[in-house]
Amino acid sequence: MTDILYERALSSGPVVRVRRLSAEGQTPVRAALEVDRRGGQLRPGQTAGNPPPLIEVEGTTDSDVLAKLLEHAMEDSDLAKLMRDHGLR
């Protein structure tokens, strides 16, 4: 199983992800909502890594944390506000 619980591309290029932070099988399950503005492509001189989380949550299962973050991950206006609040836009 992958650490990526949800992923979609925004029309402007960035990729929205819900990524599990805790090890598989570990409880509580921790996950983060993140927006990778590189769109999955590294520029010359960049190194791989994870973008800063916009929201982190805990739950009992993958489905539980996904349910908590999916409402934000699917709404572009929520993502824009979160990115602004975190100084990423």
Protein Blocks (a to p, Z undefined) as FASTA:
>chain_A
ZZbfbdcddfklpacddddfbdghiacddddddddfknopacehiacdddddfbdcddfb
fklmmmmmmmmmmmmklmmmmmmmnopZZ
